[in-house]
């Protein structure tokens, strides 16, 4: 399910800081850092032919529940994304489309829930996540994205980022009863 308007952060934690970010191209003064500066007045601007890519690479296989980006159709007009694809995998060579969205002409957040991706019903676990801008409004060539955020479940046991931890986050009542020292 995709929602548009307000940023949906209910029961989620922003995990963008865990990723190494890269973009396919950028105009001088509107680079990658503009995607993550928490300022809706700044934007990343691509520079070149479509599609345009934002790549987010994780050190460990990471569940990504939601991708959210900010659109400002009134200011950006032909630079506004019209069709966006979210892809995930382990490397650039095995990316699979997780969601493809037609974006409305709005000024606000576009929230793409990846738990709705076909075949799983849960957040996909990826080493590499890619946002691809396939087309823009009015056949625009370059694109503007004002902010981009990644979310996972707030519950650490669902997040499961540390697969190799010696102390897994056991929370069952049976386990907790055994942890009490008598």
N, CA and C of each residue as an Amber inpcrd file, in Angstrom:
protein
   546
   0.8400000  -1.1800000   0.0000000   0.0000000   0.0000000   0.0000000
   0.8890000   1.2480000   0.0000000   0.4920000   2.2230000  -0.7690000
   1.2130000   3.4840000  -0.8290000   0.3000000   4.5800000  -0.3060000
   0.8190000   5.3890000   0.6060000   0.0610000   6.5420000   1.0770000
   0.8120000   7.8020000   0.6860000   0.0660000   8.8800000   0.5280000
   0.6960000  10.1230000   0.1110000   0.1330000  11.2680000   0.9400000
   1.0120000  12.1390000   1.4000000   0.6260000  13.2940000   2.2040000
   1.5190000  13.4510000   3.4090000   1.1750000  12.7770000   4.5180000
   1.9290000  12.8660000   5.7630000   2.9740000  11.7520000   5.8480000
   4.0540000  12.0030000   6.5670000   5.0810000  10.9870000   6.8010000
   4.5340000   9.9710000   7.7900000   4.5430000   8.6950000   7.4160000
   4.0220000   7.6180000   8.2580000   5.1740000   6.9770000   9.0200000
   5.2690000   7.2820000  10.3200000   6.3560000   6.7300000  11.1370000
   5.8320000   5.8660000  12.2780000   4.5470000   5.5460000  12.2820000
   3.9520000   4.7710000  13.3640000   4.6160000   3.3960000  13.4970000
   5.1370000   3.1050000  14.6730000   5.8060000   1.8210000  14.9840000
   6.9990000   1.5290000  14.0740000   7.6860000   2.5870000  13.6120000
   8.8400000   2.4000000  12.7300000  10.0050000   3.2420000  13.2240000
  11.1930000   2.8150000  12.8490000  12.3950000   3.5630000  13.1700000
  13.1300000   3.8570000  11.8610000  13.6540000   5.0740000  11.7340000
  14.3750000   5.4670000  10.5240000  15.7440000   4.8000000  10.5340000
  16.0960000   4.0810000   9.4650000  17.3440000   3.3080000   9.4120000
  18.2860000   3.7900000   8.3110000  18.0360000   4.9390000   7.7400000
  18.8810000   5.4480000   6.6590000  20.3310000   5.6180000   7.0630000
  20.5710000   5.8700000   8.3460000  21.9460000   6.0600000   8.8350000
  22.7750000   4.7770000   8.7400000  22.1110000   3.6350000   8.6150000
  22.8140000   2.3510000   8.5250000  23.3270000   2.0670000   7.1160000
  22.8950000   2.8530000   6.1560000  23.2260000   2.5940000   4.7560000
  24.3420000   3.4990000   4.2470000  25.0170000   3.0170000   3.2230000
  25.9560000   3.8270000   2.4420000  25.1800000   4.2380000   1.1930000
  25.0950000   5.5330000   0.9550000  24.2400000   6.0860000  -0.0920000
  25.0610000   6.4870000  -1.3210000  24.4660000   6.3010000  -2.5050000
  25.0570000   6.8000000  -3.7470000  23.9260000   7.1340000  -4.7180000
  24.2160000   8.0080000  -5.6800000  23.2340000   8.3840000  -6.7020000
  23.8570000   8.1960000  -8.0770000  23.0000000   8.0410000  -9.0840000
  23.4900000   7.8450000 -10.4460000  24.1680000   9.0980000 -10.9710000
  23.5710000  10.2660000 -10.7270000  24.1270000  11.5510000 -11.1550000
  23.6320000  12.6340000 -10.2160000  24.2650000  13.8070000 -10.2820000
  23.8010000  14.9410000  -9.4730000  24.2850000  16.2480000 -10.0890000
  23.4350000  17.2560000 -10.0320000  23.8290000  18.6100000 -10.4340000
  24.6810000  19.2180000  -9.3290000  25.6250000  20.0610000  -9.7070000
  26.4700000  20.7430000  -8.7210000  25.5770000  21.5760000  -7.8020000
  25.7920000  21.4430000  -6.5070000  25.0090000  22.1680000  -5.5140000
  23.7380000  21.4610000  -5.0820000  23.4100000  20.3350000  -5.7220000
  22.1920000  19.5830000  -5.3850000  22.5270000  18.0880000  -5.3240000
  23.5220000  17.7700000  -4.5130000  24.0300000  16.4070000  -4.4410000
  23.2970000  15.5240000  -3.4480000  23.8720000  14.3700000  -3.2540000
  23.3210000  13.3230000  -2.3960000  23.0140000  13.8140000  -0.9830000
  23.8880000  14.6520000  -0.4280000  23.6950000  15.0990000   0.9570000
  22.3660000  15.8430000   1.1410000  21.8170000  16.3920000   0.0650000
  20.5350000  17.1070000   0.1560000  19.3720000  16.1610000   0.4400000
  19.5140000  14.8870000   0.1190000  18.4650000  13.9040000   0.4010000
  18.3090000  13.6360000   1.8890000  19.3720000  13.8690000   2.6580000
  19.4030000  13.4570000   4.0560000  19.5720000  14.6190000   5.0280000
  19.4000000  15.8660000   4.5770000  19.6680000  17.0120000   5.4520000
  18.4540000  17.4720000   6.2670000  17.3320000  16.7590000   6.1790000
  16.1000000  17.0800000   6.9280000  15.5720000  18.4850000   6.6410000
  15.8150000  18.9950000   5.4400000  15.3500000  20.3140000   5.0310000
  14.5020000  20.1550000   3.7700000  13.2200000  20.4550000   3.8620000
  12.3090000  20.2780000   2.7250000  12.5010000  21.3420000   1.6410000
  13.3430000  22.3300000   1.8900000  13.6230000  23.3630000   0.8970000
  14.7720000  22.9660000  -0.0350000  15.5720000  21.9850000   0.3560000
  16.6890000  21.5360000  -0.4790000  16.2890000  20.2510000  -1.2040000
  17.0390000  19.8890000  -2.2390000  16.7030000  18.6920000  -3.0080000
  17.9250000  18.1610000  -3.7350000  17.8890000  16.8510000  -3.9770000
  18.8440000  16.2260000  -4.8820000  18.2900000  16.4030000  -6.2820000
  19.1460000  16.7780000  -7.2260000  18.7230000  16.8820000  -8.6170000
  19.6260000  16.0070000  -9.4610000  19.0020000  15.1260000 -10.2220000
  19.7530000  14.2670000 -11.1370000  20.2710000  15.0980000 -12.3030000
  21.1600000  14.4980000 -13.0890000  21.7470000  15.2030000 -14.2220000
  22.0470000  14.1900000 -15.3190000  21.1080000  14.0060000 -16.2270000
  21.3370000  13.0480000 -17.3040000  20.0680000  12.3110000 -17.6720000
  20.2120000  11.2910000 -18.5240000  19.0330000  10.5600000 -19.0000000
  18.4350000   9.6700000 -17.9090000  17.1380000   9.3990000 -18.0470000
  16.4440000   8.5130000 -17.1170000  16.7380000   7.0660000 -17.4750000
  16.5880000   6.1580000 -16.5500000  16.1390000   6.3420000 -15.1720000
  17.2470000   6.9080000 -14.2860000  16.8190000   7.5210000 -13.1720000
  17.7410000   8.0690000 -12.1740000  17.6970000   7.1600000 -10.9530000
  18.8520000   6.9440000 -10.3210000  18.9260000   5.9780000  -9.2220000
  19.4650000   6.5970000  -7.9410000  18.8970000   6.1350000  -6.8210000
  19.4580000   6.3520000  -5.4980000  19.6830000   4.9500000  -4.9340000
  20.9320000   4.6430000  -4.5860000  21.2940000   3.3250000  -4.0570000
  21.6160000   3.4350000  -2.5790000  21.1080000   2.4740000  -1.8050000
  21.3460000   2.4240000  -0.3720000  21.8590000   1.0250000  -0.0450000
  23.1230000   0.9460000   0.3640000  23.7670000  -0.3390000   0.5990000
  24.0110000  -0.5310000   2.0930000  23.6400000  -1.7170000   2.5920000
  23.7690000  -2.0350000   4.0060000  24.8980000  -3.0350000   4.2390000
  25.5150000  -2.9540000   5.4060000  26.5890000  -3.8720000   5.7880000
  26.0500000  -5.2740000   6.0310000  24.8510000  -5.3550000   6.6090000
  24.1960000  -6.6250000   6.8960000  22.8620000  -6.6610000   6.1780000
  22.3460000  -7.8540000   5.9740000  21.0210000  -7.9890000   5.3950000
  20.0340000  -7.3120000   6.3420000  19.3300000  -6.3140000   5.8360000
  18.5180000  -5.4450000   6.6750000  17.0700000  -5.4340000   6.1880000
  16.1200000  -5.6070000   7.1120000  14.7110000  -5.5100000   6.7100000
  14.3140000  -4.0500000   6.5180000  13.7300000  -3.7420000   5.3720000
  13.2580000  -2.3910000   5.0870000  11.7500000  -2.4770000   4.8880000
  11.0290000  -1.8780000   5.8130000   9.5730000  -1.9480000   5.8220000
   8.9450000  -0.8700000   4.9480000   9.5690000   0.3210000   4.9090000
   8.9590000   1.4390000   4.1920000  10.0210000   2.3680000   3.6240000
   9.7630000   2.8670000   2.4240000  10.5730000   3.9070000   1.8000000
   9.6710000   5.1290000   1.6680000  10.1450000   6.2840000   2.1440000
   9.3600000   7.5180000   2.0740000  10.2100000   8.6120000   1.4420000
   9.6110000   9.3440000   0.5030000  10.3090000  10.4900000  -0.0730000
   9.3420000  11.6610000  -0.1850000   9.9190000  12.8680000  -0.1840000
   9.1110000  14.0850000  -0.1960000   9.0550000  14.6660000  -1.5980000
   7.8330000  14.9250000  -2.0580000   7.5580000  15.5240000  -3.3610000
   7.0310000  16.9320000  -3.1710000   7.3980000  17.8400000  -4.0590000
   6.7940000  19.1720000  -4.0690000   6.4280000  19.5080000  -5.5130000
   5.2700000  19.0180000  -5.9230000   4.8520000  19.1720000  -7.3170000
   4.6740000  20.6450000  -7.7070000   4.2120000  21.4780000  -6.7810000
   3.9790000  22.9000000  -7.0930000   5.2810000  23.5990000  -7.4570000
   6.3580000  23.3160000  -6.7330000   7.6350000  23.9780000  -7.0110000
   8.4320000  23.2700000  -8.1030000   8.3490000  21.9510000  -8.1500000
   9.2550000  21.1850000  -9.0120000   8.6890000  20.8700000 -10.3920000
   7.3820000  20.9320000 -10.5760000   6.6960000  20.7010000 -11.8460000
   7.2750000  19.5360000 -12.6390000   7.9680000  19.7900000 -13.7480000
   8.4560000  18.7030000 -14.6060000   9.6140000  17.9160000 -13.9870000
  10.1390000  18.3760000 -12.8730000  11.1930000  17.6520000 -12.1650000
  10.6030000  16.6400000 -11.1710000   9.2840000  16.6210000 -11.0290000
   8.6160000  15.7570000 -10.0560000   8.5190000  14.3310000 -10.5790000
   8.9270000  13.3370000  -9.7870000   8.7890000  11.9360000 -10.2130000
   7.3290000  11.5580000 -10.4560000   7.0920000  10.8470000 -11.5450000
   5.7630000  10.3370000 -11.8870000   5.6840000   8.8340000 -11.6010000
   6.7030000   8.1040000 -12.0160000   6.7340000   6.6480000 -11.8080000
   8.0450000   6.2900000 -11.1130000   7.9250000   5.5820000  -9.9850000
   9.0740000   5.2250000  -9.1590000   9.0600000   3.7200000  -8.9210000
  10.2290000   3.1020000  -9.0330000  10.3820000   1.6760000  -8.7620000
  11.3260000   1.5010000  -7.5780000  10.9580000   0.6340000  -6.6390000
  11.8240000   0.2830000  -5.5190000  12.2960000  -1.1400000  -5.7690000
  13.6180000  -1.3350000  -5.7420000  14.2100000  -2.6420000  -6.0350000
  15.1050000  -3.0600000  -4.8860000  15.2100000  -4.3480000  -4.6640000
  16.0490000  -4.8420000  -3.5790000  16.7690000  -6.1170000  -3.9700000
  17.8910000  -6.3820000  -3.2910000  18.6610000  -7.5900000  -3.5420000
  19.9600000  -7.5730000  -2.7520000  20.9070000  -8.3770000  -3.2120000
  22.2050000  -8.4220000  -2.5430000  23.2340000  -7.5600000  -3.2660000
  23.1380000  -7.4640000  -4.5960000  24.0410000  -6.6330000  -5.3960000
  23.2360000  -5.9850000  -6.5260000  23.8940000  -5.1550000  -7.3210000
  23.2340000  -4.5370000  -8.4750000  22.8020000  -5.5800000  -9.5000000
  23.4300000  -6.7490000  -9.4720000  23.1700000  -7.7670000 -10.4930000
  21.9430000  -8.6210000 -10.2190000  21.4150000  -8.5980000  -8.9940000
  20.2570000  -9.4510000  -8.7030000  19.0760000  -8.6610000  -8.1230000
  19.0100000  -7.3810000  -8.4180000  17.9080000  -6.5610000  -7.9130000
  16.5750000  -7.0350000  -8.4900000  15.5640000  -7.0870000  -7.6110000
  14.2140000  -7.4430000  -8.0310000  13.2890000  -6.3010000  -7.6270000
  12.3060000  -6.0410000  -8.4690000  11.3660000  -4.9690000  -8.1600000
  10.4720000  -5.3890000  -6.9970000  10.4540000  -4.5450000  -5.9690000
   9.6300000  -4.7810000  -4.7820000   8.3240000  -4.0050000  -4.8560000
   8.3680000  -2.8430000  -5.5150000   7.1730000  -2.0110000  -5.6680000
   7.3840000  -1.0630000  -6.8420000   6.3050000  -0.7640000  -7.5360000
   6.3290000   0.2360000  -8.6080000   5.1140000   1.1260000  -8.3800000
   5.3550000   2.4370000  -8.2880000   4.3190000   3.3660000  -7.8550000
   4.1760000   4.5090000  -8.8440000   2.9260000   4.8350000  -9.1730000
   2.6140000   6.0650000  -9.8970000   2.3220000   7.1200000  -8.8370000
   3.0890000   8.1980000  -8.8450000   3.0070000   9.2180000  -7.8100000
   1.9930000  10.2780000  -8.2180000   1.1450000  10.6590000  -7.2580000
   0.1520000  11.7080000  -7.5120000   0.8200000  13.0760000  -7.5510000
   0.1210000  14.0490000  -8.1240000   0.5940000  15.4360000  -8.1650000
   0.3560000  16.0650000  -6.8060000   1.2540000  15.8090000  -5.8530000
   1.0630000  16.3130000  -4.4920000   2.3020000  17.0550000  -4.0190000
   2.0930000  17.7940000  -2.9440000   3.2000000  18.3000000  -2.1620000
   3.0770000  17.5970000  -0.8230000   3.9830000  16.6750000  -0.5730000
   3.9220000  15.8870000   0.6490000   4.7390000  14.6140000   0.5290000
   4.6180000  13.7780000   1.5470000   5.3830000  12.5350000   1.6110000
   4.6990000  11.4300000   0.8230000   5.4950000  10.6430000   0.1410000
   5.0350000   9.4290000  -0.5240000   5.6240000   8.2780000   0.2890000
   4.7530000   7.4660000   0.9070000   5.1610000   6.3480000   1.7550000
   4.8750000   5.0470000   1.0160000   5.9100000   4.2770000   0.7420000
   5.7580000   3.0100000   0.0270000   6.0280000   1.8830000   1.0100000
   4.9900000   1.1270000   1.3310000   5.0850000   0.0230000   2.2780000
   5.5930000  -1.2160000   1.5410000   6.7780000  -1.6810000   1.8920000
   7.3710000  -2.8290000   1.2100000   6.8900000  -4.1640000   1.7660000
   6.1770000  -4.1480000   2.8870000   5.6090000  -5.3930000   3.4010000
   4.5250000  -5.9090000   2.4620000   4.0090000  -5.0380000   1.6080000
   2.9890000  -5.4340000   0.6450000   3.5990000  -6.0350000  -0.6200000
   4.9220000  -6.1330000  -0.6550000   5.5940000  -6.6790000  -1.8410000
   5.1170000  -8.1070000  -2.0900000   5.0000000  -8.5010000  -3.3490000
   4.5180000  -9.8430000  -3.6620000   5.3920000 -10.9300000  -3.0270000
   4.7630000 -12.0120000  -2.6740000   5.3850000 -13.2680000  -2.2450000
   5.8230000 -13.3300000  -0.7880000   5.7750000 -12.2410000  -0.0200000
   6.2970000 -12.3950000   1.3320000   5.3290000 -11.9870000   2.4270000
   4.7170000 -10.8250000   2.3350000   3.8660000 -10.3360000   3.3990000
   4.6580000  -9.8050000   4.5860000   5.9670000  -9.6580000   4.4170000
   6.8110000  -9.0920000   5.4770000   7.8760000  -8.2150000   4.8270000
   8.5750000  -7.4600000   5.6450000   9.5890000  -6.5440000   5.1200000
  10.7090000  -7.3310000   4.4380000  11.0640000  -6.9720000   3.2150000
  12.1800000  -7.6590000   2.5510000  13.5000000  -7.3480000   3.2450000
  14.3810000  -8.3380000   3.3110000  15.7090000  -8.1710000   3.9010000
  16.6950000  -8.0430000   2.7430000  17.4090000  -6.9180000   2.7050000
  18.2650000  -6.6140000   1.5570000  19.6350000  -6.1210000   2.0060000
  20.6140000  -6.3450000   1.1560000  21.9130000  -5.6910000   1.2910000
  21.9000000  -4.3880000   0.5010000  21.1450000  -4.3850000  -0.6130000
  21.0850000  -3.2240000  -1.4940000  19.6350000  -2.8860000  -1.7830000
  19.2860000  -1.6330000  -1.5820000  17.9640000  -1.1170000  -1.9200000
  18.1750000   0.0010000  -2.9290000  17.3300000   0.0480000  -3.9400000
  17.4770000   1.0690000  -4.9820000  16.1310000   1.7290000  -5.2540000
  16.1250000   3.0480000  -5.2730000  14.9770000   3.8080000  -5.7310000
  15.3020000   4.2630000  -7.1440000  14.4560000   3.9090000  -8.0990000
  14.6660000   4.2870000  -9.4980000  13.5210000   5.1910000  -9.9400000
  13.8540000   6.3900000 -10.4140000  12.8470000   7.2870000 -10.9850000
  12.7730000   6.9500000 -12.4650000  11.6470000   6.3560000 -12.8550000
  11.4620000   5.8790000 -14.2310000  11.0250000   7.0180000 -15.1510000
  10.1200000   7.8760000 -14.6600000   9.6540000   9.0080000 -15.4790000
   9.2220000  10.1560000 -14.5830000   9.1420000  11.3350000 -15.1700000
   8.7290000  12.5600000 -14.4890000   7.4700000  13.1150000 -15.1380000
   6.8150000  14.0190000 -14.4300000   5.6770000  14.7260000 -15.0020000
   6.1330000  15.5770000 -16.1830000   5.2370000  15.7720000 -17.1350000
   5.4710000  16.5930000 -18.3280000   6.7070000  16.1510000 -19.1010000
   7.0350000  14.8660000 -19.0120000   8.2050000  14.2910000 -19.6970000
   9.5080000  14.9620000 -19.3060000   9.5960000  15.4650000 -18.0790000
  10.8240000  16.0900000 -17.5960000  11.9850000  15.1140000 -17.6060000
  13.1660000  15.6400000 -17.7950000  14.3650000  14.7960000 -17.9020000
  15.0150000  14.5620000 -16.5460000  15.3890000  15.6290000 -15.8540000
  16.0050000  15.5060000 -14.5320000  14.9150000  15.4480000 -13.4690000
  15.2950000  15.0070000 -12.2810000  14.3130000  14.8520000 -11.2180000
  14.7680000  15.5410000  -9.9440000  13.8160000  15.9240000  -9.1000000
  14.0780000  16.4670000  -7.7680000  13.4540000  15.5180000  -6.7470000
  14.2250000  15.1640000  -5.7280000  13.6850000  14.4980000  -4.5480000
  14.1950000  15.2980000  -3.3670000  13.2800000  15.7500000  -2.5240000
  13.6230000  16.6840000  -1.4390000  14.1180000  15.9850000  -0.1860000
  13.6130000  14.8440000   0.1300000  14.0870000  14.0460000   1.2700000
  13.7960000  12.5920000   0.9700000  14.5990000  11.6990000   1.5340000
  14.3880000  10.2630000   1.3590000  14.7030000   9.5880000   2.6810000
  13.7490000   8.7980000   3.1690000  13.9090000   8.1230000   4.4510000
  13.5690000   6.6460000   4.3040000  14.2720000   5.8150000   5.0810000
  14.0450000   4.3720000   5.1080000  13.5970000   3.9870000   6.5040000
  12.6280000   3.0880000   6.5880000  12.0990000   2.6790000   7.8900000
  12.0630000   1.1650000   8.0140000  12.2170000   0.7230000   9.2670000
  12.0450000  -0.6730000   9.6130000  11.2010000  -0.7290000  10.8780000
  10.8440000  -1.9340000  11.2860000  10.0130000  -2.0980000  12.4760000
  10.7400000  -1.5480000  13.6950000  10.0090000  -0.8870000  14.5650000
  10.5960000  -0.3330000  15.7870000  11.0320000  -1.4430000  16.7350000
  10.3070000  -2.5340000  16.7710000  10.5930000  -3.6630000  17.6520000
  11.9130000  -4.3100000  17.2300000  12.9230000  -4.2950000  18.1010000
  14.2610000  -4.8120000  17.7630000  14.2190000  -6.2850000  17.3670000
  13.3110000  -7.0670000  17.9730000  13.2440000  -8.4840000  17.6230000
  12.7610000  -8.6560000  16.1880000  11.9040000  -7.7390000  15.6880000
  11.4880000  -7.7980000  14.2880000  12.5590000  -7.2310000  13.3770000
  13.3180000  -6.2600000  13.8930000  14.3650000  -5.6300000  13.0930000
  15.4570000  -6.6480000  12.7730000  15.8940000  -7.3910000  13.7920000
  16.8520000  -8.4780000  13.6190000  18.0610000  -8.0750000  12.7770000
  18.6510000  -6.9350000  13.1020000  19.8190000  -6.4650000  12.3570000
  21.0720000  -7.2440000  12.7080000  21.1540000  -7.7110000  13.9330000
  22.3700000  -8.3730000  14.3940000  22.1910000  -9.8840000  14.4050000
  22.1830000 -10.4900000  13.2340000  21.9810000 -11.9270000  13.1220000
  23.0590000 -12.7120000  13.8520000  24.2580000 -12.1900000  13.9390000
  25.3830000 -12.9310000  14.5060000  25.6150000 -12.6170000  15.9830000
  24.6940000 -11.8830000  16.6160000  24.8550000 -11.5600000  18.0310000
  24.8850000 -12.8220000  18.8800000  25.6860000 -12.7890000  19.9420000
  25.6910000 -13.8820000  20.9010000  24.4500000 -13.8560000  21.7740000
  23.8570000 -12.6650000  21.9730000  22.6690000 -12.5040000  22.7990000
  21.4850000 -12.0970000  21.9420000  20.7910000 -13.0820000  21.3340000
  19.6250000 -12.7150000  20.5340000  18.5230000 -12.1650000  21.4300000
  17.6470000 -11.3400000  20.8770000  16.6360000 -10.6780000  21.6910000
  15.4570000 -11.5960000  22.0080000  15.6540000 -12.5940000  22.8950000
  14.5660000 -13.4820000  23.2860000  13.5840000 -12.7230000  24.1550000
  12.3110000 -12.8810000  23.8520000  11.3050000 -12.1600000  24.6270000
  10.1490000 -13.0440000  25.0640000  10.2050000 -14.3370000  24.8000000
   9.0900000 -15.2040000  25.1880000   9.0150000 -15.2920000  26.7100000
   7.8100000 -15.4500000  27.2660000   7.6670000 -15.5630000  28.7240000
   8.4730000 -16.7340000  29.2950000   8.5320000 -17.8300000  28.5470000
   9.2770000 -18.9990000  29.0130000  10.7710000 -18.6800000  29.1600000
  11.3360000 -18.0140000  28.1720000  12.7470000 -17.6330000  28.2370000
  12.9940000 -16.6420000  29.3750000  12.1220000 -15.6390000  29.4880000
  12.3090000 -14.6160000  30.5180000  12.2580000 -15.2050000  31.9180000
  11.4440000 -16.2350000  32.1300000  11.4050000 -16.8990000  33.4400000
  12.7400000 -17.5340000  33.7710000  13.4720000 -18.0140000  32.7630000
  14.7450000 -18.6910000  32.9660000  15.8920000 -17.7050000  33.1900000
  15.6870000 -16.4360000  32.8970000  16.7720000 -15.4480000  33.0390000
  16.8930000 -14.8930000  34.4380000  15.9500000 -15.1870000  35.2950000
  15.9800000 -14.6750000  36.6780000  16.9470000 -15.5160000  37.5200000
  17.8680000 -14.8510000  38.2000000  18.8220000 -15.5410000  39.0680000
  18.1720000 -15.7250000  40.4370000  18.2410000 -16.9610000  40.9380000
  17.6300000 -17.2320000  42.2510000  18.7040000 -17.3550000  43.2940000
